[in-house]
């Protein structure tokens, strides 16, 4: 797996090698390939799980990894543009311990960086033709990528729309998560088959696997946002303080009695939330058993992800795609 991570990073560095204006430095900075001053970073603290999912599918199918590298880079650029825009929309000053692009260069230039990264992702995808793919496969790959980008935008829209509402439910949350997180993992796994083995009958089932995997990952992140990795790890998480209706909150709103709904309403209708409010939310969620419910949904989505590729496994043998991707992401 480490060999695949290394070639993804190498491919991304090559994307930016001949692009020197500060706009590209902003993109490269977000991907942690450079620091804010333009100095090359030697150790990249970045999760390349989408590109990795694409290459792992290709490897399972016996495809040519070299052909897939532009697609893997394109997926990481697409994820990057989504993150840059999400940070602006949420007003989040940092991401994973690093200042957000908008915090360093301002929201207007960050929008340019995000939009530019989206366009760059599409151009990089076309390079699969230089690595042996047909024009028809390149066209289909761009279509899959664009459908994914649109789904992510819909997911972010639904996520933002829910911030000021107190009537969100579990099904609404899962619809949002399908687009916001599930769609890019679905795209990654579909492209791994579409480009890696164009005649594969497993493109759609791999996409379904990716959707369920992505939702499981998002819910796991929700659990960590509220409870941390352990009781001493909990701090002022921006997801909670931004009034995000994470799945534990959506569940509590749906199943809670009138008293619980009123208590949550009193908190979420405040203009600004503070640490005490986040702690109070967690206490309410504990009363409803929200953590256990969410952990069960994570397990259910992982099971559905594995079930989606049963026909794939019958043809190619037992696969560790889902477990290996989860293990990789959880170690970062």
Backbone bond lengths (Angstrom), bond angles and torsions (degrees), N, CA, C in turn:
res aa  C-N    CA-C-N  psi(-1)  N-CA   C-N-CA  omega(-1)  CA-C   N-CA-C  phi
1 X - - - 1.462 - - 1.532 111.31 -
2 X 1.323 116.69 -38.81 1.465 120.16 -179.67 1.523 112.10 -61.49
3 X 1.352 116.60 -32.46 1.460 118.95 178.80 1.526 110.83 -65.11
4 X 1.337 117.16 -36.24 1.470 121.05 178.63 1.524 110.84 -70.03
5 X 1.325 117.03 -40.20 1.461 120.76 177.67 1.528 109.89 -60.33
6 X 1.323 116.09 -41.07 1.463 120.36 -179.35 1.514 113.19 -64.04
7 X 1.329 117.59 -40.34 1.470 119.02 -178.25 1.528 111.48 -74.36
8 X 1.327 117.42 -28.17 1.470 119.79 174.71 1.520 109.80 -64.26
9 X 1.327 115.81 -47.73 1.469 120.00 179.30 1.528 110.98 -60.97
10 X 1.318 116.92 -42.34 1.469 120.73 179.30 1.524 110.65 -61.43
11 X 1.320 116.58 -43.19 1.471 120.60 179.72 1.523 111.09 -62.76
12 X 1.324 116.98 -40.83 1.467 120.55 179.48 1.528 111.17 -67.14
13 X 1.314 117.47 -39.05 1.470 119.56 177.76 1.523 110.44 -61.80
14 X 1.332 116.52 -38.45 1.469 120.12 179.28 1.525 111.28 -66.45
15 X 1.330 117.39 -30.92 1.470 120.72 177.84 1.527 110.45 -59.39
16 X 1.334 116.37 -38.06 1.466 120.32 -173.98 1.529 113.91 -97.12
17 X 1.321 118.00 -3.88 1.464 120.91 -173.92 1.521 113.11 -57.70
18 X 1.311 117.95 -43.48 1.471 121.58 -175.07 1.531 112.24 -97.94
19 X 1.323 117.43 11.94 1.470 121.42 -177.22 1.522 107.93 -115.93
20 X 1.322 116.00 105.87 1.471 119.22 -167.64 1.523 115.43 -108.60
21 X 1.337 119.74 -12.66 1.466 117.78 -176.88 1.533 109.71 -70.59
22 X 1.331 117.62 156.43 1.470 121.04 -173.95 1.524 115.00 -56.29
23 X 1.332 118.18 -25.93 1.465 119.73 178.46 1.525 110.39 -56.46
24 X 1.332 116.31 -43.94 1.463 119.82 -178.96 1.523 111.50 -73.05
25 X 1.325 116.86 -27.85 1.462 119.82 175.33 1.521 110.15 -63.56
26 X 1.342 116.34 -38.06 1.462 120.19 177.66 1.521 111.28 -61.77
27 X 1.331 115.71 -42.10 1.468 119.78 178.18 1.522 110.42 -65.31
28 X 1.325 115.74 -47.23 1.460 121.02 -179.01 1.517 110.96 -62.82
29 X 1.324 116.25 -36.24 1.472 121.17 176.96 1.525 110.21 -62.89
30 X 1.317 116.87 -45.21 1.465 119.03 179.90 1.524 111.11 -59.70
31 X 1.323 116.64 -37.00 1.464 121.05 179.72 1.534 111.73 -81.32
32 X 1.335 116.23 -1.48 1.472 123.41 178.26 1.517 112.98 67.55
33 X 1.322 116.45 25.52 1.455 120.94 174.53 1.523 110.82 -85.39
34 X 1.337 116.98 -20.99 1.463 123.62 175.61 1.520 108.39 -139.10
35 X 1.351 116.05 162.07 1.454 118.82 171.35 1.529 108.77 -91.27
36 X 1.326 117.67 -178.17 1.467 121.42 -174.34 1.522 112.61 -64.80
37 X 1.326 117.60 -20.00 1.460 121.27 179.32 1.526 112.52 -93.16
38 X 1.320 116.39 -1.85 1.452 119.41 178.70 1.507 114.48 93.53
39 X 1.327 117.71 8.31 1.457 120.69 177.44 1.526 110.16 -78.64
40 X 1.321 116.64 134.32 1.459 121.68 -179.76 1.529 109.74 -65.70
41 X 1.323 117.09 132.34 1.455 121.30 176.31 1.528 109.04 -89.88
42 X 1.320 116.08 137.00 1.468 120.18 -179.11 1.519 112.14 -89.46
43 X 1.328 116.13 -28.25 1.463 120.79 177.99 1.519 108.63 -118.93
44 X 1.310 116.58 117.75 1.468 121.21 -175.72 1.526 109.25 -98.51
45 X 1.337 115.89 114.33 1.465 120.91 177.62 1.519 108.34 -93.04
46 X 1.305 114.77 76.47 1.467 120.27 -172.70 1.526 109.06 -145.86
47 X 1.327 116.51 140.56 1.460 120.96 179.30 1.528 109.12 -92.80
48 X 1.334 117.15 120.31 1.464 121.19 179.39 1.529 109.80 -102.59
49 X 1.316 117.77 47.03 1.466 120.24 -169.57 1.529 113.27 -70.48
50 X 1.333 118.30 -26.27 1.465 119.48 -179.40 1.527 110.55 -75.98
51 X 1.321 116.29 -47.75 1.456 119.27 175.22 1.517 111.34 -61.34
52 X 1.328 115.55 -37.91 1.462 120.22 179.59 1.522 110.95 -64.10
53 X 1.329 117.48 -42.48 1.469 120.63 178.48 1.523 110.77 -58.82
54 X 1.323 116.24 -41.91 1.466 121.77 179.44 1.530 110.80 -61.35
55 X 1.331 116.88 -48.57 1.457 120.90 -177.16 1.524 112.12 -69.86
56 X 1.338 116.67 -33.62 1.464 119.67 179.27 1.531 111.27 -66.26
57 X 1.323 116.05 -39.38 1.471 119.41 176.25 1.519 109.93 -63.03
58 X 1.323 116.10 -45.28 1.467 120.82 179.06 1.523 110.52 -57.85
59 X 1.318 116.64 -44.69 1.467 120.74 -179.48 1.530 110.75 -63.06
60 X 1.338 116.78 -41.98 1.465 120.56 179.36 1.534 110.91 -61.33
61 X 1.324 115.98 -34.22 1.461 121.22 -178.62 1.526 112.84 -83.35
62 X 1.314 116.89 -5.97 1.459 120.48 -178.01 1.510 113.33 78.30
63 X 1.353 116.97 22.31 1.459 121.16 -179.72 1.519 112.36 -82.15
64 X 1.325 115.47 177.76 1.464 122.68 -178.62 1.523 109.47 -90.64
65 X 1.330 116.33 111.33 1.466 121.18 -178.77 1.523 111.31 -59.02
66 X 1.323 117.25 -38.04 1.466 121.25 -178.04 1.530 111.02 -57.74
67 X 1.321 116.71 -38.62 1.463 120.63 179.50 1.522 111.32 -64.95
68 X 1.326 116.43 -32.53 1.468 121.63 -175.23 1.522 114.02 -83.43
69 X 1.319 118.66 -12.94 1.469 119.43 -172.47 1.536 113.67 -58.75
70 X 1.351 119.97 -42.08 1.467 117.75 175.83 1.530 112.32 -60.10
71 X 1.336 117.13 -36.57 1.466 120.16 178.66 1.524 110.62 -65.81
72 X 1.330 117.03 -41.62 1.462 120.94 178.57 1.529 110.59 -61.95
73 X 1.339 116.38 -43.10 1.464 120.31 177.79 1.524 110.58 -65.18
74 X 1.322 116.70 -41.08 1.460 121.65 179.25 1.523 111.23 -60.21
75 X 1.319 117.12 -40.77 1.468 120.96 178.52 1.521 111.11 -62.70
76 X 1.329 116.96 -40.98 1.468 119.64 -179.82 1.528 111.24 -70.94
77 X 1.321 117.38 -32.78 1.466 120.26 174.39 1.532 110.26 -67.65
78 X 1.326 116.61 -39.68 1.466 120.60 177.80 1.518 110.33 -63.78
79 X 1.305 116.98 -43.67 1.465 120.20 176.30 1.521 110.69 -62.05
80 X 1.328 116.59 -39.31 1.466 120.44 179.80 1.513 112.73 -63.81
81 X 1.341 116.67 -44.54 1.472 118.48 179.43 1.529 110.54 -63.64
82 X 1.323 116.48 -37.61 1.456 120.65 178.14 1.525 110.75 -63.15
83 X 1.327 116.88 -43.06 1.474 121.30 -179.86 1.520 111.59 -65.74
84 X 1.336 117.65 -42.45 1.469 120.97 179.99 1.526 110.21 -59.94
85 X 1.333 116.79 -45.65 1.461 120.20 179.28 1.526 111.60 -67.32
86 X 1.316 116.89 -38.62 1.460 120.61 179.65 1.528 110.92 -63.65
87 X 1.325 117.36 -40.11 1.470 120.91 178.99 1.529 110.88 -63.29
88 X 1.333 116.69 -39.26 1.471 120.25 177.74 1.526 109.93 -65.68
89 X 1.329 116.45 -47.39 1.463 121.65 -177.04 1.531 111.46 -60.96
90 X 1.330 115.97 -38.21 1.465 120.13 -177.39 1.519 113.03 -88.62
91 X 1.329 117.12 -10.58 1.461 120.19 -176.24 1.518 111.70 66.89
92 X 1.336 117.06 29.53 1.462 121.37 -178.14 1.524 109.12 -83.53
93 X 1.340 118.61 119.69 1.469 120.99 -174.33 1.524 114.52 -76.62
94 X 1.336 118.23 -13.55 1.459 119.66 -178.52 1.523 109.95 -145.88
95 X 1.319 114.11 160.23 1.468 120.44 175.29 1.522 107.69 -138.15
96 X 1.324 115.15 121.53 1.464 121.22 177.47 1.523 112.27 51.58
97 X 1.337 115.52 43.91 1.455 119.79 174.10 1.513 115.71 82.86
98 X 1.319 118.15 3.86 1.466 122.13 178.12 1.520 109.42 -122.09
99 X 1.340 117.43 142.35 1.460 120.41 177.58 1.526 110.08 -55.72
100 X 1.334 116.03 136.20 1.458 120.92 178.39 1.525 110.43 -67.62
101 X 1.321 116.64 155.83 1.468 121.07 -179.34 1.519 110.80 -57.06
102 X 1.333 117.83 -43.97 1.468 120.15 -178.01 1.523 110.80 -66.84
103 X 1.306 118.40 -28.92 1.469 122.12 -179.77 1.532 110.79 -71.66
104 X 1.342 115.72 -31.13 1.463 120.70 -179.33 1.521 111.21 -85.40
105 X 1.345 117.13 -45.48 1.465 120.93 -172.31 1.526 114.16 -110.69
106 X 1.320 118.22 -4.00 1.456 121.68 -178.99 1.522 111.86 94.93
107 X 1.358 116.71 153.64 1.472 120.36 -176.32 1.525 114.06 -60.86
108 X 1.347 117.70 -39.44 1.466 119.53 -175.58 1.525 111.39 -63.24
109 X 1.329 116.80 -47.90 1.458 119.65 179.73 1.528 111.32 -69.83
110 X 1.325 117.08 -31.02 1.466 119.92 177.01 1.530 110.63 -64.92
111 X 1.339 116.76 -37.32 1.472 120.06 175.63 1.524 109.46 -61.40
112 X 1.344 116.54 -42.88 1.466 119.97 176.54 1.522 111.23 -59.48
113 X 1.332 115.80 -43.34 1.467 120.35 -179.27 1.525 110.76 -63.40
114 X 1.334 116.76 -42.94 1.463 120.26 179.05 1.514 111.94 -65.06
115 X 1.336 116.53 -46.06 1.461 120.04 179.29 1.526 111.26 -63.13
116 X 1.351 115.02 -42.51 1.464 119.50 178.85 1.519 111.75 -62.72
117 X 1.332 116.70 -38.11 1.462 120.15 -179.81 1.528 110.78 -67.65
118 X 1.323 116.36 -34.13 1.468 120.26 176.21 1.526 110.36 -62.81
119 X 1.339 116.06 -47.99 1.466 120.13 179.30 1.527 110.75 -63.34
120 X 1.324 115.85 -40.87 1.459 120.69 -179.48 1.528 110.60 -63.15
121 X 1.317 116.68 -37.82 1.467 120.64 178.88 1.523 110.92 -59.27
122 X 1.319 117.14 -40.88 1.465 120.98 -179.45 1.532 110.96 -68.63
123 X 1.335 116.07 -40.67 1.466 119.65 179.08 1.523 111.47 -66.03
124 X 1.313 115.95 -40.49 1.470 119.75 179.27 1.521 110.48 -64.86
125 X 1.325 117.50 -38.00 1.464 120.49 178.94 1.528 111.11 -57.74
126 X 1.329 117.41 -37.25 1.464 120.97 -178.24 1.522 112.51 -63.81
127 X 1.322 117.21 -18.08 1.460 121.05 -179.22 1.534 112.71 -68.66
128 X 1.332 117.09 -9.91 1.469 117.53 176.58 1.526 110.53 -62.64
129 X 1.347 116.93 -22.07 1.473 119.55 176.73 1.520 111.09 -67.12
130 X 1.333 116.54 -33.54 1.458 120.47 178.39 1.527 111.40 -72.18
131 X 1.340 116.53 -17.17 1.466 121.11 -178.48 1.531 112.22 -102.49
132 X 1.336 117.33 6.42 1.457 118.81 173.52 1.515 116.63 120.07
133 X 1.338 118.96 -7.26 1.464 120.43 178.81 1.523 110.92 -80.12
134 X 1.327 115.77 154.84 1.463 120.38 178.53 1.525 110.28 -79.39
135 X 1.326 115.51 163.49 1.465 120.67 176.83 1.525 110.48 -62.38
136 X 1.328 116.65 -35.09 1.460 120.82 179.69 1.527 111.05 -64.21
137 X 1.334 117.27 -43.58 1.463 120.81 178.46 1.524 110.15 -66.62
138 X 1.329 117.68 -37.93 1.466 120.46 177.94 1.526 110.46 -62.32
139 X 1.327 116.62 -42.68 1.465 120.99 178.55 1.534 110.48 -61.79
140 X 1.340 116.47 -47.13 1.459 120.34 -179.61 1.534 110.77 -63.32
141 X 1.321 116.73 -36.25 1.468 120.78 -179.70 1.524 111.37 -66.31
142 X 1.330 116.20 -41.62 1.469 120.25 176.11 1.524 110.10 -62.83
143 X 1.317 116.71 -39.91 1.468 120.64 178.85 1.530 110.87 -61.87
144 X 1.335 116.65 -45.14 1.465 120.82 178.32 1.531 110.42 -61.62
145 X 1.332 116.04 -41.99 1.464 120.57 -179.83 1.530 111.33 -65.41
146 X 1.329 117.44 -42.29 1.463 120.77 -179.74 1.527 111.73 -67.45
147 X 1.327 116.76 -39.54 1.467 119.78 176.43 1.524 110.19 -61.54
148 X 1.318 115.90 -38.18 1.458 121.10 177.80 1.533 110.92 -65.25
149 X 1.333 116.90 -46.21 1.468 120.64 -179.70 1.526 111.15 -59.48
150 X 1.329 116.34 -40.08 1.453 120.53 178.00 1.530 110.47 -65.45
151 X 1.326 117.32 -42.18 1.468 121.03 178.52 1.530 111.31 -62.77
152 X 1.331 116.62 -39.14 1.465 119.33 177.87 1.526 111.18 -64.63
153 X 1.327 116.52 -38.67 1.467 120.04 177.74 1.526 111.05 -63.83
154 X 1.339 115.88 -41.83 1.465 119.76 176.40 1.523 109.91 -61.76
155 X 1.331 116.90 -43.45 1.464 120.51 178.62 1.512 112.51 -60.70
156 X 1.338 116.97 -43.25 1.472 120.12 178.12 1.526 110.55 -65.39
157 X 1.336 117.00 -38.17 1.467 120.89 177.39 1.522 110.50 -59.71
158 X 1.335 116.82 -48.68 1.463 120.76 -179.22 1.524 111.17 -64.32
159 X 1.313 116.09 -37.08 1.464 121.16 178.93 1.529 110.54 -63.20
160 X 1.325 116.66 -46.28 1.469 120.69 179.40 1.523 111.33 -67.86
161 X 1.332 116.07 -39.46 1.466 120.48 -179.06 1.530 111.21 -60.87
162 X 1.328 116.16 -32.47 1.468 120.61 -176.72 1.525 113.20 -78.42
163 X 1.334 117.47 -13.78 1.459 119.58 -173.74 1.523 112.95 -59.46
164 X 1.309 116.96 -40.43 1.460 120.45 -176.06 1.526 112.52 -98.19
165 X 1.337 116.42 11.07 1.465 119.83 -179.90 1.523 110.87 -107.43
166 X 1.307 115.71 156.49 1.457 121.25 178.09 1.535 110.26 -124.85
167 X 1.362 116.22 16.21 1.459 120.17 -179.11 1.531 111.62 -115.26
168 X 1.327 116.87 19.59 1.457 121.10 179.42 1.527 109.88 -70.18
169 X 1.337 117.80 145.83 1.467 120.61 177.56 1.527 109.60 -128.02
170 X 1.312 115.80 176.97 1.458 121.28 -174.67 1.526 111.51 -62.61
171 X 1.330 117.98 -44.38 1.464 120.40 -178.85 1.528 111.67 -63.65
172 X 1.322 116.99 -37.84 1.466 120.41 177.20 1.518 110.69 -64.15
173 X 1.321 115.25 -41.39 1.463 119.88 177.51 1.528 110.43 -60.75
174 X 1.323 117.54 -47.70 1.459 120.70 -176.58 1.524 111.33 -64.86
175 X 1.321 117.31 -34.04 1.466 120.54 174.88 1.523 110.19 -62.42
176 X 1.334 116.10 -43.99 1.456 120.78 178.07 1.527 111.22 -62.83
177 X 1.341 116.94 -44.58 1.469 121.40 -176.88 1.521 112.04 -66.30
178 X 1.337 116.99 -33.63 1.467 120.21 175.92 1.524 110.86 -54.73
179 X 1.340 115.86 -43.72 1.459 119.80 -178.91 1.511 112.86 -81.06
180 X 1.304 117.04 -47.36 1.463 120.70 -172.49 1.516 113.10 -64.69
181 X 1.327 117.42 -42.64 1.468 121.41 -175.83 1.522 112.46 -120.13
182 X 1.331 116.88 -41.22 1.455 119.62 -176.13 1.514 113.85 -64.32
183 X 1.333 116.92 -33.49 1.468 119.31 -172.71 1.525 112.77 -66.29
184 X 1.331 118.60 -35.52 1.463 119.64 -177.74 1.530 111.46 -75.11
185 X 1.330 117.15 -35.69 1.467 118.55 174.45 1.530 109.91 -67.89
186 X 1.324 116.97 -37.66 1.465 120.22 175.60 1.519 110.43 -61.60
187 X 1.321 116.28 -45.13 1.466 121.85 178.79 1.526 110.52 -59.27
188 X 1.324 116.33 -44.98 1.465 121.18 -177.77 1.525 111.58 -59.99
189 X 1.320 116.01 -45.95 1.461 119.46 -176.37 1.527 111.50 -74.29
190 X 1.324 116.89 -33.78 1.464 119.87 175.99 1.530 110.60 -65.33
191 X 1.327 117.10 -42.44 1.458 120.19 -179.35 1.527 111.20 -67.00
192 X 1.337 116.35 -33.64 1.455 119.03 177.25 1.513 112.02 -58.49
193 X 1.336 116.04 -36.53 1.464 120.57 178.21 1.524 111.74 -83.76
194 X 1.326 116.61 -43.95 1.464 120.58 -175.70 1.524 111.57 -60.79
195 X 1.336 116.87 -42.35 1.468 120.81 -178.23 1.527 110.83 -89.35
196 X 1.339 115.77 -39.79 1.460 119.59 -176.31 1.519 113.65 -69.76
197 X 1.322 116.94 -33.48 1.468 121.60 179.12 1.523 107.69 -150.08
198 X 1.322 117.75 82.57 1.468 122.83 -170.89 1.526 115.61 -53.47
199 X 1.324 117.48 -25.42 1.468 118.98 -179.35 1.529 112.21 -93.71
200 X 1.330 117.38 11.62 1.463 120.30 -177.62 1.525 111.19 -67.35
201 X 1.329 117.87 135.14 1.468 121.16 176.74 1.525 112.36 -87.16
202 X 1.351 117.27 6.64 1.459 120.81 -171.58 1.535 113.84 -105.36
203 X 1.325 116.66 11.00 1.471 119.57 -176.14 1.527 111.23 -57.34
204 X 1.323 117.58 -51.01 1.457 120.64 -175.28 1.526 112.13 -69.46
205 X 1.335 117.85 -38.58 1.463 119.74 179.49 1.521 110.82 -67.18
206 X 1.327 116.96 -35.97 1.466 120.06 175.17 1.524 110.36 -66.58
207 X 1.333 116.38 -36.61 1.463 119.68 175.80 1.516 111.84 -62.39
208 X 1.324 117.22 -42.07 1.465 121.14 177.68 1.525 110.38 -63.46
209 X 1.324 116.19 -39.83 1.461 120.47 175.37 1.531 110.08 -57.74
210 X 1.336 116.14 -46.41 1.461 120.54 -179.45 1.514 113.20 -63.05
211 X 1.325 116.93 -39.93 1.460 120.23 178.31 1.522 111.00 -59.40
212 X 1.330 116.33 -48.95 1.465 120.29 -179.36 1.526 111.93 -65.76
213 X 1.329 115.81 -38.25 1.462 119.64 177.27 1.525 110.56 -62.11
214 X 1.340 116.73 -45.41 1.463 120.38 -179.53 1.514 112.74 -62.01
215 X 1.331 117.11 -41.55 1.469 120.47 178.83 1.522 110.22 -65.38
216 X 1.325 117.24 -40.31 1.466 120.57 177.08 1.524 110.71 -60.28
217 X 1.325 116.44 -40.90 1.463 121.11 179.07 1.524 110.81 -65.39
218 X 1.339 117.11 -43.12 1.464 119.55 -179.55 1.526 111.27 -63.91
219 X 1.322 117.53 -42.40 1.462 119.98 -179.79 1.524 110.50 -66.54
220 X 1.321 117.31 -38.48 1.465 120.37 175.67 1.523 110.67 -60.08
221 X 1.339 116.47 -40.05 1.467 120.27 176.62 1.529 111.08 -64.79
222 X 1.338 116.39 -37.43 1.467 120.36 177.00 1.528 111.11 -60.66
223 X 1.324 115.77 -43.68 1.466 120.48 -179.67 1.527 110.05 -61.37
224 X 1.346 116.14 -44.07 1.470 119.36 178.82 1.517 111.43 -66.32
225 X 1.337 116.97 -34.16 1.469 119.76 -179.49 1.520 111.49 -62.93
226 X 1.316 116.95 -33.27 1.464 120.49 -176.41 1.523 112.41 -94.48
227 X 1.327 117.09 -42.07 1.460 119.78 -175.41 1.526 113.71 -107.15
228 X 1.322 118.16 -9.79 1.456 120.05 -176.56 1.519 110.46 70.64
229 X 1.321 115.86 -178.50 1.457 120.01 177.00 1.522 111.98 -76.81
230 X 1.328 116.96 -20.95 1.464 122.71 172.39 1.521 106.91 -157.40
231 X 1.307 118.03 175.85 1.461 121.68 -173.09 1.529 112.78 -62.49
232 X 1.345 117.46 -28.66 1.461 120.51 -177.69 1.524 112.47 -86.35
233 X 1.335 116.10 -5.70 1.455 121.18 -173.04 1.528 112.26 -91.51
234 X 1.323 117.25 -9.68 1.464 120.46 -173.40 1.527 110.98 -71.46
235 X 1.303 117.01 132.34 1.457 121.87 178.37 1.524 108.01 -146.00
236 X 1.315 116.48 -173.41 1.453 122.66 -174.52 1.531 109.67 -71.81
237 X 1.322 117.00 81.48 1.456 121.13 -177.22 1.521 110.47 -75.33
238 X 1.336 117.33 127.64 1.469 119.48 -177.22 1.521 114.14 -61.37
239 X 1.330 117.82 -29.07 1.457 120.37 178.26 1.529 110.87 -61.40
240 X 1.336 116.31 -40.08 1.458 121.07 179.62 1.522 110.22 -73.31
241 X 1.327 116.14 -46.46 1.459 120.20 -175.47 1.524 112.70 -71.33
242 X 1.326 117.77 -19.05 1.464 121.39 175.34 1.524 112.34 -84.77
243 X 1.342 116.28 9.34 1.472 123.11 178.28 1.523 112.78 66.39
244 X 1.330 116.59 23.96 1.460 119.07 177.48 1.529 109.15 -62.43
245 X 1.315 115.14 133.97 1.465 119.86 178.06 1.531 108.10 -87.82
246 X 1.334 113.96 76.56 1.447 120.82 177.08 1.525 109.13 -64.40
247 X 1.329 116.77 163.03 1.461 119.05 -174.25 1.536 113.16 -57.30
248 X 1.336 120.21 -41.38 1.470 118.10 177.71 1.525 112.52 -57.95
249 X 1.331 116.83 -36.44 1.464 120.60 178.98 1.526 110.33 -70.35
250 X 1.341 116.80 -44.63 1.467 120.37 178.67 1.528 110.63 -58.80
251 X 1.322 116.16 -40.29 1.472 120.57 179.35 1.525 110.57 -64.54
252 X 1.338 116.89 -45.57 1.467 120.37 -179.14 1.520 111.30 -63.14
253 X 1.329 116.56 -38.68 1.468 120.37 177.92 1.528 110.26 -64.21
254 X 1.333 116.49 -39.52 1.460 120.67 -176.53 1.531 112.51 -71.68
255 X 1.333 117.41 -42.19 1.470 119.89 -172.61 1.520 113.52 -101.63
256 X 1.335 116.93 -13.64 1.462 119.64 -175.94 1.521 112.68 -69.28
257 X 1.322 115.57 153.34 1.461 119.56 176.23 1.527 109.71 -77.57
258 X 1.312 116.50 179.61 1.464 121.33 -175.50 1.527 111.43 -59.37
259 X 1.319 116.71 -36.07 1.463 120.62 -179.22 1.530 110.62 -64.55
260 X 1.331 116.67 -43.33 1.464 120.16 179.59 1.523 110.92 -66.85
261 X 1.326 116.41 -41.20 1.473 119.71 178.71 1.523 110.55 -61.47
262 X 1.319 116.63 -40.27 1.470 119.51 179.31 1.520 111.32 -66.33
263 X 1.327 116.83 -40.83 1.468 120.42 179.57 1.532 110.65 -63.76
264 X 1.337 116.42 -42.89 1.464 119.53 177.24 1.529 111.19 -66.41
265 X 1.342 115.75 -39.27 1.458 119.57 178.30 1.510 111.85 -62.23
266 X 1.325 117.21 -41.13 1.464 121.12 178.49 1.526 111.47 -59.34
267 X 1.327 116.14 -33.99 1.465 119.96 -179.86 1.522 110.93 -79.08
268 X 1.337 116.68 -50.21 1.456 119.31 -171.81 1.526 113.93 -76.12
269 X 1.328 117.76 -14.61 1.459 118.70 175.88 1.525 112.47 -88.48
270 X 1.337 116.85 1.48 1.461 119.80 172.17 1.527 109.05 -69.63
271 X 1.314 115.49 151.70 1.464 119.09 -179.94 1.523 111.00 -68.84
272 X 1.330 116.52 -42.42 1.458 121.78 -179.36 1.517 108.70 -133.37
273 X 1.331 116.45 134.95 1.460 120.82 177.59 1.530 110.29 -96.32
274 X 1.317 115.32 146.33 1.459 121.74 178.22 1.526 109.40 -120.24
275 X 1.334 116.40 176.38 1.456 120.56 -176.01 1.525 112.14 -56.85
276 X 1.315 117.24 -39.80 1.473 119.67 179.40 1.526 111.21 -61.45
277 X 1.323 116.26 -34.95 1.462 119.86 178.21 1.528 110.48 -67.01
278 X 1.335 116.47 -42.26 1.460 120.14 178.58 1.524 110.81 -62.17
279 X 1.323 115.81 -39.98 1.468 120.07 178.06 1.526 110.52 -64.51
280 X 1.337 115.93 -40.82 1.468 120.09 178.69 1.525 111.19 -63.99
281 X 1.338 116.73 -39.06 1.469 120.38 176.94 1.520 109.94 -60.63
282 X 1.316 115.99 -45.15 1.468 118.74 -179.23 1.532 111.08 -61.77
283 X 1.320 117.56 -39.29 1.469 120.85 179.62 1.527 110.87 -63.66
284 X 1.334 116.10 -40.55 1.470 119.80 178.11 1.517 110.55 -64.88
285 X 1.332 116.27 -42.06 1.459 120.46 -179.58 1.526 111.04 -64.56
286 X 1.312 116.77 -35.97 1.466 120.29 177.18 1.529 110.82 -61.63
287 X 1.319 116.56 -36.07 1.470 120.81 -179.89 1.529 111.99 -65.61
288 X 1.327 116.26 -29.22 1.468 119.93 -176.49 1.535 113.05 -92.98
289 X 1.328 117.56 -5.41 1.465 120.04 -176.51 1.510 113.02 72.91
290 X 1.345 116.34 27.97 1.463 120.97 -174.06 1.531 112.40 -64.71
291 X 1.323 116.69 -35.64 1.474 118.66 -177.74 1.520 110.63 -63.97
292 X 1.323 116.94 -46.61 1.469 120.54 179.51 1.522 111.02 -61.94
293 X 1.341 116.47 -42.22 1.465 120.28 178.23 1.519 110.30 -58.26
294 X 1.325 117.19 -46.56 1.465 121.18 -177.29 1.524 111.34 -67.14
295 X 1.317 117.31 -39.55 1.464 120.30 176.96 1.530 110.56 -61.49
296 X 1.315 116.05 -36.94 1.470 119.94 177.53 1.528 111.25 -67.18
297 X 1.332 116.77 -38.13 1.468 120.21 178.10 1.530 110.13 -66.27
298 X 1.340 117.34 -40.13 1.464 120.55 176.33 1.522 110.18 -57.03
299 X 1.328 116.15 -48.64 1.471 120.09 179.69 1.525 111.65 -62.52
300 X 1.327 116.04 -37.48 1.467 120.54 178.95 1.530 110.57 -65.28
301 X 1.318 116.74 -42.85 1.469 120.37 -179.39 1.531 111.23 -67.92
302 X 1.322 117.28 -36.38 1.463 120.32 176.33 1.528 109.94 -65.32
303 X 1.321 115.79 -40.85 1.467 120.42 177.57 1.525 110.51 -62.84
304 X 1.345 116.94 -41.84 1.460 120.92 179.08 1.531 110.97 -67.00
305 X 1.329 116.52 -35.51 1.468 120.10 177.31 1.521 110.55 -62.93
306 X 1.319 116.04 -44.43 1.462 119.81 178.77 1.529 111.75 -67.73
307 X 1.321 116.16 -38.12 1.468 119.90 179.67 1.523 111.13 -64.44
308 X 1.333 117.00 -34.47 1.463 121.24 -177.66 1.521 112.61 -62.67
309 X 1.332 117.12 -25.23 1.474 119.14 -177.05 1.529 112.44 -107.86
310 X 1.329 116.52 23.03 1.460 119.10 178.52 1.531 111.69 -62.57
311 X 1.335 117.17 -41.30 1.466 119.32 179.72 1.532 110.50 -67.93
312 X 1.304 116.16 -35.48 1.465 122.11 175.61 1.533 109.87 -60.67
313 X 1.335 116.08 -44.53 1.460 120.62 -179.16 1.522 112.09 -69.20
314 X 1.313 117.40 -32.12 1.463 119.47 177.40 1.527 111.49 -63.17
315 X 1.328 115.74 -31.36 1.462 119.50 -179.57 1.523 112.35 -86.79
316 X 1.356 116.82 -38.28 1.466 119.85 -172.76 1.529 114.25 -110.89
317 X 1.320 116.64 0.88 1.454 119.35 -178.96 1.517 111.37 93.69
318 X 1.320 115.95 167.25 1.467 121.13 -176.60 1.523 110.42 -58.29
319 X 1.323 115.57 135.59 1.457 121.93 -175.94 1.524 111.02 -115.69
320 X 1.328 115.38 145.58 1.468 121.13 174.53 1.527 110.65 -109.00
321 X 1.321 116.56 23.35 1.460 120.49 -176.13 1.525 112.13 -51.89
322 X 1.310 116.25 -53.15 1.467 120.67 -174.31 1.520 110.83 -67.71
323 X 1.319 117.06 -50.43 1.472 119.98 -177.15 1.523 111.25 -64.66
324 X 1.338 117.91 -38.54 1.467 120.14 -179.58 1.525 111.62 -67.55
325 X 1.333 116.85 -40.21 1.470 119.61 178.29 1.519 111.43 -66.49
326 X 1.322 116.94 -41.03 1.465 120.10 177.25 1.523 110.84 -64.38
327 X 1.322 116.64 -41.93 1.466 120.18 179.95 1.527 110.46 -63.67
328 X 1.324 116.30 -44.10 1.464 119.94 179.05 1.529 110.98 -60.00
329 X 1.326 116.07 -47.16 1.462 119.17 -177.31 1.523 112.27 -67.09
330 X 1.318 117.29 -35.66 1.465 120.74 -177.74 1.509 113.08 -74.85
331 X 1.337 117.17 -14.96 1.468 119.63 178.21 1.515 111.65 -90.12
332 X 1.322 117.37 -5.51 1.462 120.97 -178.27 1.531 111.70 -97.53
